[in-house]
Amino acid sequence: MTGVIAFFLSAASAYLVLNYQRLARQTLRSIRVRLTRYRRKAALEQLHMERAELHDGFAKLSKGLALSDRLEPDGRVVDAERDDV
C-alpha cells in the first residue's frame, strides 16, 4: 500500500514539475519578447532623433548656398550649359 501511495505521489509531483517548467519557459519567453520590443522601440526613437538632427544640420548648411546649375522640376540638378539632358 505504501508503495502505491509513493508511486502516485511521485507521478503527481513529476506532472507538477513538468507543468512548472513549461510555465517557466513561457514566462521567460514573454519577458524576452517584451524586452526585445522595448529595445527596438528605444533604438527607433534614437534613430529618429539622430535623423532629425542630421536633417536640421543639413538644412542649416544648405541655407545661403546658391546652385550653380539649373534645378529641374523633378528635383534633378543639371548643368546650366547643357540643354540636351
C-alpha positions as CSV (number, residue, x, y, z in Angstrom):
1,M,0.0,0.0,0.0
2,T,2.8,2.4,0.9
3,G,4.5,1.7,-2.4
4,V,1.3,2.6,-4.4
5,I,0.9,5.8,-2.5
6,A,4.6,6.7,-3.1
7,F,4.2,5.9,-6.8
8,F,1.1,8.2,-7.2
9,L,2.8,11.0,-5.2
10,S,5.9,10.8,-7.3
11,A,3.8,10.7,-10.5
12,A,1.8,13.7,-9.3
13,S,5.0,15.6,-8.4
14,A,6.6,14.8,-11.8
15,Y,3.5,16.2,-13.5
16,L,3.7,19.4,-11.5
17,V,7.4,19.8,-12.2
18,L,6.9,19.3,-15.9
19,N,4.0,21.8,-16.0
20,Y,6.1,24.3,-13.9
21,Q,8.9,24.0,-16.4
22,R,6.5,24.7,-19.3
23,L,5.1,27.7,-17.5
24,A,8.6,29.0,-16.6
25,R,9.7,28.7,-20.3
26,Q,6.6,30.5,-21.4
27,T,7.1,33.3,-18.9
28,L,10.8,33.6,-19.8
29,R,9.9,33.8,-23.5
30,S,7.2,36.5,-22.9
31,I,9.8,38.5,-20.8
32,R,12.3,38.3,-23.6
33,V,9.7,39.3,-26.2
34,R,8.7,42.4,-24.2
35,L,12.4,43.3,-23.6
36,T,13.2,43.0,-27.3
37,R,10.2,45.2,-28.2
38,Y,11.3,47.8,-25.7
39,R,14.8,47.8,-27.1
40,R,13.6,48.1,-30.7
41,K,11.3,50.9,-29.8
42,A,14.1,52.7,-27.9
43,A,16.5,52.2,-30.9
44,L,13.9,53.5,-33.4
45,E,13.4,56.6,-31.2
46,Q,17.1,57.2,-31.0
47,L,17.5,56.8,-34.8
48,H,14.6,59.2,-35.3
49,M,16.2,61.8,-33.1
50,E,19.6,61.4,-34.9
51,R,17.9,61.7,-38.3
52,A,16.1,64.9,-37.2
53,E,19.4,66.4,-36.0
54,L,21.1,65.5,-39.3
55,H,18.2,67.0,-41.3
56,D,18.4,70.2,-39.3
57,G,22.1,70.3,-39.7
58,F,22.0,69.8,-43.4
59,A,19.2,72.4,-43.7
60,K,21.4,74.9,-41.9
61,L,24.3,74.1,-44.1
62,S,22.3,74.5,-47.3
63,K,20.8,77.9,-46.4
64,G,22.5,80.6,-48.4
65,L,24.1,78.2,-50.9
66,A,23.3,79.0,-54.5
67,L,23.1,76.3,-57.0
68,S,25.5,76.9,-59.9
69,D,23.4,74.7,-62.1
70,R,19.7,74.5,-63.1
71,L,17.2,72.7,-61.0
72,E,14.6,70.7,-62.9
73,P,11.0,70.3,-61.8
74,D,11.6,66.7,-60.8
75,G,14.4,67.7,-58.4
76,R,17.4,66.9,-60.6
77,V,20.3,69.4,-60.8
78,V,21.6,69.7,-64.4
79,D,24.4,71.6,-65.9
80,A,23.3,75.1,-66.9
81,E,25.3,74.8,-70.2
82,R,23.7,71.5,-71.3
83,D,20.2,71.6,-72.5
84,D,20.1,68.1,-74.0
85,V,19.5,66.3,-70.7
